[in-house]
Amino acid sequence: MRSSAGRDGAIGHTRNPVTEARWVRLALIGSCVAVMAVFLVLPLVEVLVEALAKGLVPFLANFADPQVLAAIRLTVIVAAFAVPLNCLFGLTAAWCIAKFTFPGRTLLVTLIDLPFSVSPVIAGLIYVLLYSANGLAGPWLVAHGVQIIFAVPGMILATIFVTFPFVARELIPLMQEQGNGDEEAALSLGAGGFYTFCRVTLPNIRWALLYGVLLCNARAMGEFGAVSVVSGHLQGLTITLPLQVELAYNGYDFVGAFGTATLLAALAIVTLLVKTALERRYGDQLAAARRG
């Protein structure tokens, strides 16, 4: 009994897993808090202060500006196309990679991660080289009256590219870990493929799917580099919220620039809050989704 009571010679005594001195722990915590304050909190505070520098009335009047309203509308339109398409692709890719073995499977996984390693500006330039009037597909597009570059379709394509991996990368590890057991059981009981997907697979991945859609939407609305290259900066036509911030700032409209930036900051904060809520409630499933 004495030997099992404790190896340190005292009943109930346990070793403290933290070996660092108290001042070391406080220094590390203080350093982390300082870095977070300098690089995250202070910029957000500065955006709000500059937006309200001339009072609340000019700040609110900025959101009645037709150019800002057009930028908000276009941002929503681009996200409304990019997010569902990436959601559909993410589901399809995760299903294929997790449930089947086929030639080129590893290559497909690598290609899904490609947008993480390619600069958004380079991605935008690639689309210009492909779809502009002098690009590879340009003559055919011009002949058929189709305009992609310096138009909304090009902005949607660029946004799809930069947000390409988010849904798929959340789903693939989770679906691989779950395996095929539930689907095989449903099929053996006579369920069809579509019914199995809707009633078995989708409920098992719904929180990881929501998490991926959330991140995809935040990135789609905040994308600047690739969209800037393909947009042409046509006022009221191809200006999204990030581009509107740049346009106002370059025009010395600092209240308008920072006021518009508060929308993007609010989007980031809301995304963070929803992300935190999902992680607290469904932490185990989301942790499994991110393991790869």
C-alpha atoms as an extended CHARMM CRD file, in Angstrom:
* protein
*
       292  EXT
         1         1  MET       CA              0.0000000000        0.0000000000        0.0000000000  PROA      1               0.0000000000
         2         2  ARG       CA              2.8040000000        2.4110000000        0.8460000000  PROA      2               0.0000000000
         3         3  SER       CA              4.5280000000        1.8430000000       -2.4860000000  PROA      3               0.0000000000
         4         4  SER       CA              1.3230000000        2.5340000000       -4.3790000000  PROA      4               0.0000000000
         5         5  ALA       CA              0.4190000000        5.5650000000       -2.3260000000  PROA      5               0.0000000000
         6         6  GLY       CA              3.1330000000        7.6830000000       -3.7610000000  PROA      6               0.0000000000
         7         7  ARG       CA              6.6130000000        7.3410000000       -5.1550000000  PROA      7               0.0000000000
         8         8  ASP       CA              7.8470000000       10.4690000000       -3.3860000000  PROA      8               0.0000000000
         9         9  GLY       CA              7.3440000000        8.9730000000        0.0750000000  PROA      9               0.0000000000
        10        10  ALA       CA              4.2120000000       10.9390000000        0.9300000000  PROA      10              0.0000000000
        11        11  ILE       CA              0.6160000000        9.8280000000        0.3870000000  PROA      11              0.0000000000
        12        12  GLY       CA             -1.1780000000       11.9950000000       -2.1950000000  PROA      12              0.0000000000
        13        13  HSD       CA              1.9530000000       13.9170000000       -3.1530000000  PROA      13              0.0000000000
        14        14  THR       CA              2.2630000000       14.6650000000       -6.8580000000  PROA      14              0.0000000000
        15        15  ARG       CA              4.9670000000       16.4330000000       -8.7730000000  PROA      15              0.0000000000
        16        16  ASN       CA              4.2720000000       19.8340000000      -10.2320000000  PROA      16              0.0000000000
        17        17  PRO       CA              4.5810000000       19.4760000000      -14.0180000000  PROA      17              0.0000000000
        18        18  VAL       CA              5.6700000000       23.1240000000      -14.2750000000  PROA      18              0.0000000000
        19        19  THR       CA              9.3910000000       23.3300000000      -13.5840000000  PROA      19              0.0000000000
        20        20  GLU       CA             10.0380000000       26.9290000000      -14.6020000000  PROA      20              0.0000000000
        21        21  ALA       CA             10.4360000000       29.5750000000      -11.9580000000  PROA      21              0.0000000000
        22        22  ARG       CA              7.5250000000       31.9030000000      -11.3380000000  PROA      22              0.0000000000
        23        23  TRP       CA              9.3080000000       34.8920000000      -12.8200000000  PROA      23              0.0000000000
        24        24  VAL       CA              9.9740000000       32.9050000000      -16.0120000000  PROA      24              0.0000000000
        25        25  ARG       CA              6.2980000000       32.0320000000      -16.3730000000  PROA      25              0.0000000000
        26        26  LEU       CA              5.2700000000       35.6320000000      -15.7570000000  PROA      26              0.0000000000
        27        27  ALA       CA              7.8380000000       36.8710000000      -18.2790000000  PROA      27              0.0000000000
        28        28  LEU       CA              6.5690000000       34.4800000000      -20.9510000000  PROA      28              0.0000000000
        29        29  ILE       CA              2.9390000000       35.3670000000      -20.3190000000  PROA      29              0.0000000000
        30        30  GLY       CA              3.7580000000       39.0720000000      -20.3020000000  PROA      30              0.0000000000
        31        31  SER       CA              5.6570000000       38.7620000000      -23.5770000000  PROA      31              0.0000000000
        32        32  CYS       CA              2.7160000000       37.0190000000      -25.2430000000  PROA      32              0.0000000000
        33        33  VAL       CA              0.2690000000       39.6400000000      -23.9930000000  PROA      33              0.0000000000
        34        34  ALA       CA              2.5640000000       42.4540000000      -25.1620000000  PROA      34              0.0000000000
        35        35  VAL       CA              2.9220000000       40.9650000000      -28.6410000000  PROA      35              0.0000000000
        36        36  MET       CA             -0.8440000000       40.4750000000      -28.9220000000  PROA      36              0.0000000000
        37        37  ALA       CA             -1.4510000000       44.0520000000      -27.8040000000  PROA      37              0.0000000000
        38        38  VAL       CA              1.0580000000       45.5790000000      -30.2360000000  PROA      38              0.0000000000
        39        39  PHE       CA              0.1840000000       43.5320000000      -33.3080000000  PROA      39              0.0000000000
        40        40  LEU       CA             -3.5470000000       42.8920000000      -32.8390000000  PROA      40              0.0000000000
        41        41  VAL       CA             -5.2730000000       45.0920000000      -30.2690000000  PROA      41              0.0000000000
        42        42  LEU       CA             -3.5970000000       48.4310000000      -30.9560000000  PROA      42              0.0000000000
        43        43  PRO       CA             -4.2130000000       48.3190000000      -34.7530000000  PROA      43              0.0000000000
        44        44  LEU       CA             -7.9080000000       47.6230000000      -34.1470000000  PROA      44              0.0000000000
        45        45  VAL       CA             -8.1170000000       50.4620000000      -31.6400000000  PROA      45              0.0000000000
        46        46  GLU       CA             -6.3130000000       52.7930000000      -34.0670000000  PROA      46              0.0000000000
        47        47  VAL       CA             -8.7790000000       51.9360000000      -36.8480000000  PROA      47              0.0000000000
        48        48  LEU       CA            -11.7280000000       52.8320000000      -34.6170000000  PROA      48              0.0000000000
        49        49  VAL       CA            -10.0850000000       56.0250000000      -33.3180000000  PROA      49              0.0000000000
        50        50  GLU       CA             -9.2640000000       57.2760000000      -36.8170000000  PROA      50              0.0000000000
        51        51  ALA       CA            -12.7420000000       56.3770000000      -38.0750000000  PROA      51              0.0000000000
        52        52  LEU       CA            -14.3080000000       58.5160000000      -35.3100000000  PROA      52              0.0000000000
        53        53  ALA       CA            -11.7060000000       61.2980000000      -35.5010000000  PROA      53              0.0000000000
        54        54  LYS       CA            -14.2270000000       63.8010000000      -36.9000000000  PROA      54              0.0000000000
        55        55  GLY       CA            -17.1900000000       62.5930000000      -34.9070000000  PROA      55              0.0000000000
        56        56  LEU       CA            -19.9670000000       60.0890000000      -35.2250000000  PROA      56              0.0000000000
        57        57  VAL       CA            -21.9150000000       61.8990000000      -37.9590000000  PROA      57              0.0000000000
        58        58  PRO       CA            -19.1470000000       61.7440000000      -40.6360000000  PROA      58              0.0000000000
        59        59  PHE       CA            -18.4680000000       58.1520000000      -39.6160000000  PROA      59              0.0000000000
        60        60  LEU       CA            -22.0940000000       57.1450000000      -40.1940000000  PROA      60              0.0000000000
        61        61  ALA       CA            -22.3890000000       59.3020000000      -43.3220000000  PROA      61              0.0000000000
        62        62  ASN       CA            -19.5870000000       57.2730000000      -44.8800000000  PROA      62              0.0000000000
        63        63  PHE       CA            -21.8690000000       54.2260000000      -45.0190000000  PROA      63              0.0000000000
        64        64  ALA       CA            -24.4240000000       56.1920000000      -47.0400000000  PROA      64              0.0000000000
        65        65  ASP       CA            -21.8280000000       56.9280000000      -49.7270000000  PROA      65              0.0000000000
        66        66  PRO       CA            -22.9210000000       55.2440000000      -53.0030000000  PROA      66              0.0000000000
        67        67  GLN       CA            -19.3580000000       54.0630000000      -53.6110000000  PROA      67              0.0000000000
        68        68  VAL       CA            -19.1850000000       52.3580000000      -50.2150000000  PROA      68              0.0000000000
        69        69  LEU       CA            -22.6000000000       50.7900000000      -50.7130000000  PROA      69              0.0000000000
        70        70  ALA       CA            -21.5120000000       49.5160000000      -54.1320000000  PROA      70              0.0000000000
        71        71  ALA       CA            -18.3490000000       48.0670000000      -52.5560000000  PROA      71              0.0000000000
        72        72  ILE       CA            -20.3850000000       46.3160000000      -49.8530000000  PROA      72              0.0000000000
        73        73  ARG       CA            -22.7790000000       44.9310000000      -52.4440000000  PROA      73              0.0000000000
        74        74  LEU       CA            -19.9650000000       43.6390000000      -54.6590000000  PROA      74              0.0000000000
        75        75  THR       CA            -18.1400000000       42.0970000000      -51.6980000000  PROA      75              0.0000000000
        76        76  VAL       CA            -21.2770000000       40.1760000000      -50.7650000000  PROA      76              0.0000000000
        77        77  ILE       CA            -21.8040000000       39.0840000000      -54.3980000000  PROA      77              0.0000000000
        78        78  VAL       CA            -18.2500000000       37.7810000000      -54.7380000000  PROA      78              0.0000000000
        79        79  ALA       CA            -18.4820000000       35.8860000000      -51.4390000000  PROA      79              0.0000000000
        80        80  ALA       CA            -21.9340000000       34.5600000000      -52.3620000000  PROA      80              0.0000000000
        81        81  PHE       CA            -20.4180000000       32.8400000000      -55.4080000000  PROA      81              0.0000000000
        82        82  ALA       CA            -17.0210000000       31.8530000000      -54.0400000000  PROA      82              0.0000000000
        83        83  VAL       CA            -18.0910000000       30.3280000000      -50.7160000000  PROA      83              0.0000000000
        84        84  PRO       CA            -20.8090000000       27.9180000000      -51.9830000000  PROA      84              0.0000000000
        85        85  LEU       CA            -18.6070000000       26.7880000000      -54.8770000000  PROA      85              0.0000000000
        86        86  ASN       CA            -15.6940000000       26.1010000000      -52.5440000000  PROA      86              0.0000000000
        87        87  CYS       CA            -18.0680000000       24.3940000000      -50.1350000000  PROA      87              0.0000000000
        88        88  LEU       CA            -19.2600000000       22.0890000000      -52.9240000000  PROA      88              0.0000000000
        89        89  PHE       CA            -15.7100000000       21.4210000000      -54.0660000000  PROA      89              0.0000000000
        90        90  GLY       CA            -14.5120000000       20.8430000000      -50.5050000000  PROA      90              0.0000000000
        91        91  LEU       CA            -17.2360000000       18.2770000000      -49.8800000000  PROA      91              0.0000000000
        92        92  THR       CA            -16.5300000000       16.5010000000      -53.1810000000  PROA      92              0.0000000000
        93        93  ALA       CA            -12.7580000000       16.4860000000      -52.7320000000  PROA      93              0.0000000000
        94        94  ALA       CA            -12.9560000000       15.3320000000      -49.1120000000  PROA      94              0.0000000000
        95        95  TRP       CA            -15.3670000000       12.5370000000      -50.0680000000  PROA      95              0.0000000000
        96        96  CYS       CA            -13.1070000000       11.3100000000      -52.8830000000  PROA      96              0.0000000000
        97        97  ILE       CA             -9.8720000000       11.5170000000      -50.8920000000  PROA      97              0.0000000000
        98        98  ALA       CA            -11.2170000000       10.0720000000      -47.6370000000  PROA      98              0.0000000000
        99        99  LYS       CA            -13.4470000000        7.3290000000      -49.0340000000  PROA      99              0.0000000000
       100       100  PHE       CA            -11.5660000000        6.0800000000      -52.1010000000  PROA      100             0.0000000000
       101       101  THR       CA             -8.0790000000        5.1240000000      -53.2290000000  PROA      101             0.0000000000
       102       102  PHE       CA             -7.2300000000        6.0960000000      -56.7980000000  PROA      102             0.0000000000
       103       103  PRO       CA             -4.2150000000        7.0940000000      -58.9180000000  PROA      103             0.0000000000
       104       104  GLY       CA             -3.2880000000       10.7410000000      -58.3850000000  PROA      104             0.0000000000
       105       105  ARG       CA             -4.8310000000       10.9400000000      -54.9160000000  PROA      105             0.0000000000
       106       106  THR       CA             -1.6530000000       12.3610000000      -53.3580000000  PROA      106             0.0000000000
       107       107  LEU       CA             -1.3180000000       14.8530000000      -56.1930000000  PROA      107             0.0000000000
       108       108  LEU       CA             -4.8760000000       16.0390000000      -55.6160000000  PROA      108             0.0000000000
       109       109  VAL       CA             -4.1490000000       16.6480000000      -51.9270000000  PROA      109             0.0000000000
       110       110  THR       CA             -1.0380000000       18.6370000000      -52.8940000000  PROA      110             0.0000000000
       111       111  LEU       CA             -2.9460000000       20.7460000000      -55.4190000000  PROA      111             0.0000000000
       112       112  ILE       CA             -5.5920000000       21.5880000000      -52.8180000000  PROA      112             0.0000000000
       113       113  ASP       CA             -2.8580000000       23.1390000000      -50.6680000000  PROA      113             0.0000000000
       114       114  LEU       CA             -1.3600000000       25.0750000000      -53.5970000000  PROA      114             0.0000000000
       115       115  PRO       CA             -3.1260000000       28.4050000000      -52.8810000000  PROA      115             0.0000000000
       116       116  PHE       CA             -1.4790000000       28.4520000000      -49.4440000000  PROA      116             0.0000000000
       117       117  SER       CA              1.9520000000       28.6130000000      -51.0730000000  PROA      117             0.0000000000
       118       118  VAL       CA              1.1980000000       30.9510000000      -53.9910000000  PROA      118             0.0000000000
       119       119  SER       CA              1.0400000000       34.7010000000      -53.4470000000  PROA      119             0.0000000000
       120       120  PRO       CA             -2.4620000000       36.1040000000      -54.1440000000  PROA      120             0.0000000000
       121       121  VAL       CA             -0.8710000000       38.7290000000      -56.3940000000  PROA      121             0.0000000000
       122       122  ILE       CA              0.7370000000       35.9830000000      -58.4800000000  PROA      122             0.0000000000
       123       123  ALA       CA             -2.6060000000       34.1850000000      -58.6420000000  PROA      123             0.0000000000
       124       124  GLY       CA             -4.2600000000       37.3470000000      -59.9510000000  PROA      124             0.0000000000
       125       125  LEU       CA             -1.5060000000       37.7950000000      -62.5100000000  PROA      125             0.0000000000
       126       126  ILE       CA             -2.0020000000       34.2320000000      -63.7290000000  PROA      126             0.0000000000
       127       127  TYR       CA             -5.6750000000       34.9380000000      -64.3870000000  PROA      127             0.0000000000
       128       128  VAL       CA             -4.7310000000       38.1000000000      -66.2680000000  PROA      128             0.0000000000
       129       129  LEU       CA             -2.3250000000       36.1170000000      -68.4470000000  PROA      129             0.0000000000
       130       130  LEU       CA             -5.0280000000       33.5360000000      -69.1320000000  PROA      130             0.0000000000
       131       131  TYR       CA             -8.2040000000       35.5760000000      -69.6020000000  PROA      131             0.0000000000
       132       132  SER       CA             -7.2310000000       39.1190000000      -70.5730000000  PROA      132             0.0000000000
       133       133  ALA       CA             -7.7080000000       40.3310000000      -74.1360000000  PROA      133             0.0000000000
       134       134  ASN       CA             -4.1000000000       39.4510000000      -74.9390000000  PROA      134             0.0000000000
       135       135  GLY       CA             -4.0670000000       36.2530000000      -72.8470000000  PROA      135             0.0000000000
       136       136  LEU       CA             -4.2130000000       32.6400000000      -73.9360000000  PROA      136             0.0000000000
       137       137  ALA       CA             -8.0040000000       32.4850000000      -73.9390000000  PROA      137             0.0000000000
       138       138  GLY       CA             -8.4720000000       36.2100000000      -74.5920000000  PROA      138             0.0000000000
       139       139  PRO       CA             -9.1850000000       36.1450000000      -78.3590000000  PROA      139             0.0000000000
       140       140  TRP       CA            -11.8780000000       33.4790000000      -77.9520000000  PROA      140             0.0000000000
       141       141  LEU       CA            -13.4940000000       35.3470000000      -75.0570000000  PROA      141             0.0000000000
       142       142  VAL       CA            -13.4820000000       38.6440000000      -76.9740000000  PROA      142             0.0000000000
       143       143  ALA       CA            -14.9770000000       36.9690000000      -80.0300000000  PROA      143             0.0000000000
       144       144  HSD       CA            -17.8490000000       35.6360000000      -77.9130000000  PROA      144             0.0000000000
       145       145  GLY       CA            -18.3730000000       38.8520000000      -75.9500000000  PROA      145             0.0000000000
       146       146  VAL       CA            -17.2240000000       37.4040000000      -72.6240000000  PROA      146             0.0000000000
       147       147  GLN       CA            -15.2500000000       39.6330000000      -70.2600000000  PROA      147             0.0000000000
       148       148  ILE       CA            -13.5650000000       38.0800000000      -67.2580000000  PROA      148             0.0000000000
       149       149  ILE       CA            -10.6450000000       40.3450000000      -66.4020000000  PROA      149             0.0000000000
       150       150  PHE       CA            -11.5760000000       43.8090000000      -65.0920000000  PROA      150             0.0000000000
       151       151  ALA       CA            -15.0470000000       42.4690000000      -64.3870000000  PROA      151             0.0000000000
       152       152  VAL       CA            -16.9010000000       40.6190000000      -61.6430000000  PROA      152             0.0000000000
       153       153  PRO       CA            -16.2720000000       37.0970000000      -63.0710000000  PROA      153             0.0000000000
       154       154  GLY       CA            -12.5180000000       37.5840000000      -62.7800000000  PROA      154             0.0000000000
       155       155  MET       CA            -12.8710000000       38.7630000000      -59.1910000000  PROA      155             0.0000000000
       156       156  ILE       CA            -14.9450000000       35.6940000000      -58.3600000000  PROA      156             0.0000000000
       157       157  LEU       CA            -12.3760000000       33.3770000000      -59.9610000000  PROA      157             0.0000000000
       158       158  ALA       CA             -9.5130000000       35.0250000000      -58.0660000000  PROA      158             0.0000000000
       159       159  THR       CA            -11.4220000000       34.7840000000      -54.7890000000  PROA      159             0.0000000000
       160       160  ILE       CA            -12.2470000000       31.1320000000      -55.3940000000  PROA      160             0.0000000000
       161       161  PHE       CA             -8.5550000000       30.4110000000      -55.9200000000  PROA      161             0.0000000000
       162       162  VAL       CA             -7.3270000000       32.0230000000      -52.7060000000  PROA      162             0.0000000000
       163       163  THR       CA            -10.1270000000       30.4500000000      -50.6200000000  PROA      163             0.0000000000
       164       164  PHE       CA             -9.8640000000       27.0850000000      -52.3640000000  PROA      164             0.0000000000
       165       165  PRO       CA             -8.3760000000       24.9720000000      -49.5230000000  PROA      165             0.0000000000
       166       166  PHE       CA            -10.3290000000       26.1260000000      -46.4800000000  PROA      166             0.0000000000
       167       167  VAL       CA            -13.3490000000       23.8160000000      -46.5850000000  PROA      167             0.0000000000
       168       168  ALA       CA            -11.4870000000       20.8230000000      -48.0030000000  PROA      168             0.0000000000
       169       169  ARG       CA             -8.6810000000       21.0050000000      -45.4420000000  PROA      169             0.0000000000
       170       170  GLU       CA            -11.1700000000       21.0240000000      -42.5700000000  PROA      170             0.0000000000
       171       171  LEU       CA            -13.0750000000       18.0280000000      -43.8970000000  PROA      171             0.0000000000
       172       172  ILE       CA            -10.4070000000       15.6790000000      -45.2590000000  PROA      172             0.0000000000
       173       173  PRO       CA             -8.6960000000       14.7200000000      -41.9430000000  PROA      173             0.0000000000
       174       174  LEU       CA            -12.0280000000       14.3080000000      -40.1420000000  PROA      174             0.0000000000
       175       175  MET       CA            -13.5490000000       12.1050000000      -42.8390000000  PROA      175             0.0000000000
       176       176  GLN       CA            -10.3760000000       10.0220000000      -43.0080000000  PROA      176             0.0000000000
       177       177  GLU       CA            -10.5060000000        9.4790000000      -39.2540000000  PROA      177             0.0000000000
       178       178  GLN       CA            -14.1830000000        8.5200000000      -39.3390000000  PROA      178             0.0000000000
       179       179  GLY       CA            -13.6050000000        5.9180000000      -42.0230000000  PROA      179             0.0000000000
       180       180  ASN       CA            -16.3170000000        4.1970000000      -44.0560000000  PROA      180             0.0000000000
       181       181  GLY       CA            -18.0190000000        2.1770000000      -41.3280000000  PROA      181             0.0000000000
       182       182  ASP       CA            -21.1650000000        4.2690000000      -40.9430000000  PROA      182             0.0000000000
       183       183  GLU       CA            -21.7050000000        4.5780000000      -44.6970000000  PROA      183             0.0000000000
       184       184  GLU       CA            -21.1730000000        0.8550000000      -45.2630000000  PROA      184             0.0000000000
       185       185  ALA       CA            -23.6740000000        0.0480000000      -42.5250000000  PROA      185             0.0000000000
       186       186  ALA       CA            -26.2730000000        2.3540000000      -44.0720000000  PROA      186             0.0000000000
       187       187  LEU       CA            -25.7350000000        0.8890000000      -47.5380000000  PROA      187             0.0000000000
       188       188  SER       CA            -25.9890000000       -2.6490000000      -46.1950000000  PROA      188             0.0000000000
       189       189  LEU       CA            -29.4000000000       -1.7500000000      -44.7560000000  PROA      189             0.0000000000
       190       190  GLY       CA            -30.6220000000       -0.6490000000      -48.1720000000  PROA      190             0.0000000000
       191       191  ALA       CA            -30.0330000000        3.1240000000      -48.0760000000  PROA      191             0.0000000000
       192       192  GLY       CA            -29.1510000000        4.8520000000      -51.3200000000  PROA      192             0.0000000000
       193       193  GLY       CA            -26.0250000000        6.8630000000      -51.8850000000  PROA      193             0.0000000000
       194       194  PHE       CA            -27.6480000000       10.2960000000      -51.6730000000  PROA      194             0.0000000000
       195       195  TYR       CA            -29.6860000000        9.3280000000      -48.6230000000  PROA      195             0.0000000000
       196       196  THR       CA            -26.5500000000        7.9820000000      -46.9310000000  PROA      196             0.0000000000
       197       197  PHE       CA            -24.6930000000       11.1930000000      -47.6020000000  PROA      197             0.0000000000
       198       198  CYS       CA            -27.5030000000       13.4240000000      -46.2910000000  PROA      198             0.0000000000
       199       199  ARG       CA            -28.4440000000       11.3380000000      -43.2330000000  PROA      199             0.0000000000
       200       200  VAL       CA            -25.1260000000        9.7540000000      -42.2460000000  PROA      200             0.0000000000
       201       201  THR       CA            -22.0760000000       11.5250000000      -43.6600000000  PROA      201             0.0000000000
       202       202  LEU       CA            -23.2620000000       15.1280000000      -43.5130000000  PROA      202             0.0000000000
       203       203  PRO       CA            -24.3950000000       15.0480000000      -39.8430000000  PROA      203             0.0000000000
       204       204  ASN       CA            -20.9970000000       13.6160000000      -38.8840000000  PROA      204             0.0000000000
       205       205  ILE       CA            -19.0810000000       16.4570000000      -40.5300000000  PROA      205             0.0000000000
       206       206  ARG       CA            -21.4980000000       19.3700000000      -40.1470000000  PROA      206             0.0000000000
       207       207  TRP       CA            -19.4890000000       21.3040000000      -37.5450000000  PROA      207             0.0000000000
       208       208  ALA       CA            -16.2150000000       20.9490000000      -39.3870000000  PROA      208             0.0000000000
       209       209  LEU       CA            -18.0300000000       22.0080000000      -42.5670000000  PROA      209             0.0000000000
       210       210  LEU       CA            -19.4550000000       25.0760000000      -40.8210000000  PROA      210             0.0000000000
       211       211  TYR       CA            -16.0040000000       25.9160000000      -39.4770000000  PROA      211             0.0000000000
       212       212  GLY       CA            -14.4710000000       25.7080000000      -42.9550000000  PROA      212             0.0000000000
       213       213  VAL       CA            -17.2640000000       27.8090000000      -44.4890000000  PROA      213             0.0000000000
       214       214  LEU       CA            -16.7570000000       30.4200000000      -41.7830000000  PROA      214             0.0000000000
       215       215  LEU       CA            -13.0390000000       30.7390000000      -42.5200000000  PROA      215             0.0000000000
       216       216  CYS       CA            -13.6630000000       30.6850000000      -46.2720000000  PROA      216             0.0000000000
       217       217  ASN       CA            -16.2170000000       33.5040000000      -46.0450000000  PROA      217             0.0000000000
       218       218  ALA       CA            -13.9540000000       35.6730000000      -43.8740000000  PROA      218             0.0000000000
       219       219  ARG       CA            -11.0770000000       35.2880000000      -46.3230000000  PROA      219             0.0000000000
       220       220  ALA       CA            -13.3200000000       35.8800000000      -49.3410000000  PROA      220             0.0000000000
       221       221  MET       CA            -14.6320000000       39.1780000000      -47.9870000000  PROA      221             0.0000000000
       222       222  GLY       CA            -11.1980000000       40.3520000000      -46.9000000000  PROA      222             0.0000000000
       223       223  GLU       CA             -9.1780000000       39.3200000000      -49.9570000000  PROA      223             0.0000000000
       224       224  PHE       CA             -7.1300000000       42.1470000000      -51.4720000000  PROA      224             0.0000000000
       225       225  GLY       CA             -4.1180000000       41.0120000000      -53.5250000000  PROA      225             0.0000000000
       226       226  ALA       CA             -5.6080000000       38.7550000000      -56.1800000000  PROA      226             0.0000000000
       227       227  VAL       CA             -8.7990000000       40.8110000000      -56.4870000000  PROA      227             0.0000000000
       228       228  SER       CA             -6.8060000000       44.0220000000      -56.8530000000  PROA      228             0.0000000000
       229       229  VAL       CA             -4.8980000000       42.6240000000      -59.8460000000  PROA      229             0.0000000000
       230       230  VAL       CA             -7.9450000000       41.4120000000      -61.7890000000  PROA      230             0.0000000000
       231       231  SER       CA            -10.4210000000       44.1580000000      -60.8480000000  PROA      231             0.0000000000
       232       232  GLY       CA             -9.0740000000       47.1070000000      -62.8250000000  PROA      232             0.0000000000
       233       233  HSD       CA            -10.2340000000       49.4000000000      -59.9750000000  PROA      233             0.0000000000
       234       234  LEU       CA            -13.3240000000       50.5800000000      -61.8340000000  PROA      234             0.0000000000
       235       235  GLN       CA            -15.1790000000       52.8840000000      -59.4650000000  PROA      235             0.0000000000
       236       236  GLY       CA            -18.5800000000       51.5350000000      -58.5000000000  PROA      236             0.0000000000
       237       237  LEU       CA            -18.1250000000       48.4450000000      -60.6800000000  PROA      237             0.0000000000
       238       238  THR       CA            -15.1460000000       46.3700000000      -59.5220000000  PROA      238             0.0000000000
       239       239  ILE       CA            -14.3260000000       47.8400000000      -56.1120000000  PROA      239             0.0000000000
       240       240  THR       CA            -14.7700000000       45.5850000000      -53.0810000000  PROA      240             0.0000000000
       241       241  LEU       CA            -14.4610000000       46.7180000000      -49.4580000000  PROA      241             0.0000000000
       242       242  PRO       CA            -10.6740000000       46.1570000000      -49.1800000000  PROA      242             0.0000000000
       243       243  LEU       CA            -10.1510000000       48.0340000000      -52.4510000000  PROA      243             0.0000000000
       244       244  GLN       CA            -12.4630000000       50.8160000000      -51.2610000000  PROA      244             0.0000000000
       245       245  VAL       CA            -10.2900000000       51.2440000000      -48.1710000000  PROA      245             0.0000000000
       246       246  GLU       CA             -7.2170000000       51.6570000000      -50.3790000000  PROA      246             0.0000000000
       247       247  LEU       CA             -9.0240000000       54.0250000000      -52.7510000000  PROA      247             0.0000000000
       248       248  ALA       CA            -10.2580000000       56.2730000000      -49.9330000000  PROA      248             0.0000000000
       249       249  TYR       CA             -6.8970000000       56.3040000000      -48.1880000000  PROA      249             0.0000000000
       250       250  ASN       CA             -5.0210000000       57.2120000000      -51.3820000000  PROA      250             0.0000000000
       251       251  GLY       CA             -7.5610000000       60.0090000000      -51.8780000000  PROA      251             0.0000000000
       252       252  TYR       CA             -6.7750000000       61.3790000000      -48.3730000000  PROA      252             0.0000000000
       253       253  ASP       CA            -10.2630000000       60.5000000000      -47.1630000000  PROA      253             0.0000000000
       254       254  PHE       CA             -8.9770000000       59.0500000000      -43.9170000000  PROA      254             0.0000000000
       255       255  VAL       CA            -12.3460000000       58.9960000000      -42.1480000000  PROA      255             0.0000000000
       256       256  GLY       CA            -13.8500000000       57.1400000000      -45.0990000000  PROA      256             0.0000000000
       257       257  ALA       CA            -10.9320000000       54.7270000000      -45.3120000000  PROA      257             0.0000000000
       258       258  PHE       CA            -10.8830000000       53.8550000000      -41.6230000000  PROA      258             0.0000000000
       259       259  GLY       CA            -14.6700000000       53.9200000000      -41.4200000000  PROA      259             0.0000000000
       260       260  THR       CA            -14.8900000000       51.3200000000      -44.1750000000  PROA      260             0.0000000000
       261       261  ALA       CA            -12.1000000000       49.3770000000      -42.5040000000  PROA      261             0.0000000000
       262       262  THR       CA            -14.2430000000       49.0520000000      -39.3830000000  PROA      262             0.0000000000
       263       263  LEU       CA            -16.6060000000       46.8300000000      -41.3910000000  PROA      263             0.0000000000
       264       264  LEU       CA            -13.7460000000       44.4730000000      -42.1680000000  PROA      264             0.0000000000
       265       265  ALA       CA            -12.5580000000       44.6420000000      -38.5690000000  PROA      265             0.0000000000
       266       266  ALA       CA            -16.0880000000       43.8520000000      -37.3720000000  PROA      266             0.0000000000
       267       267  LEU       CA            -16.1820000000       40.8840000000      -39.7500000000  PROA      267             0.0000000000
       268       268  ALA       CA            -12.8910000000       39.6340000000      -38.3000000000  PROA      268             0.0000000000
       269       269  ILE       CA            -14.1620000000       39.9900000000      -34.7310000000  PROA      269             0.0000000000
       270       270  VAL       CA            -17.4470000000       38.2450000000      -35.4970000000  PROA      270             0.0000000000
       271       271  THR       CA            -15.5420000000       35.4420000000      -37.2330000000  PROA      271             0.0000000000
       272       272  LEU       CA            -13.2800000000       35.0890000000      -34.1970000000  PROA      272             0.0000000000
       273       273  LEU       CA            -16.2370000000       34.9810000000      -31.7920000000  PROA      273             0.0000000000
       274       274  VAL       CA            -18.1200000000       32.3700000000      -33.8280000000  PROA      274             0.0000000000
       275       275  LYS       CA            -14.9070000000       30.3690000000      -34.2360000000  PROA      275             0.0000000000
       276       276  THR       CA            -14.3310000000       30.4440000000      -30.4720000000  PROA      276             0.0000000000
       277       277  ALA       CA            -17.9330000000       29.4240000000      -29.7820000000  PROA      277             0.0000000000
       278       278  LEU       CA            -17.6700000000       26.4900000000      -32.1740000000  PROA      278             0.0000000000
       279       279  GLU       CA            -14.3870000000       25.3640000000      -30.6500000000  PROA      279             0.0000000000
       280       280  ARG       CA            -15.8030000000       25.4830000000      -27.1290000000  PROA      280             0.0000000000
       281       281  ARG       CA            -18.9340000000       23.5530000000      -27.9750000000  PROA      281             0.0000000000
       282       282  TYR       CA            -17.5520000000       21.1470000000      -30.5490000000  PROA      282             0.0000000000
       283       283  GLY       CA            -13.8620000000       21.2170000000      -29.6850000000  PROA      283             0.0000000000
       284       284  ASP       CA            -13.2670000000       17.4730000000      -30.0960000000  PROA      284             0.0000000000
       285       285  GLN       CA            -14.7600000000       17.3190000000      -33.5780000000  PROA      285             0.0000000000
       286       286  LEU       CA            -12.9860000000       20.4450000000      -34.7620000000  PROA      286             0.0000000000
       287       287  ALA       CA             -9.6720000000       19.2680000000      -33.3330000000  PROA      287             0.0000000000
       288       288  ALA       CA            -10.1090000000       16.0190000000      -35.2180000000  PROA      288             0.0000000000
       289       289  ALA       CA            -10.9290000000       17.9830000000      -38.3720000000  PROA      289             0.0000000000
       290       290  ARG       CA             -7.6870000000       19.9180000000      -38.1550000000  PROA      290             0.0000000000
       291       291  ARG       CA             -5.4500000000       16.9140000000      -37.5700000000  PROA      291             0.0000000000
       292       292  GLY       CA             -3.7030000000       15.8230000000      -40.7080000000  PROA      292             0.0000000000
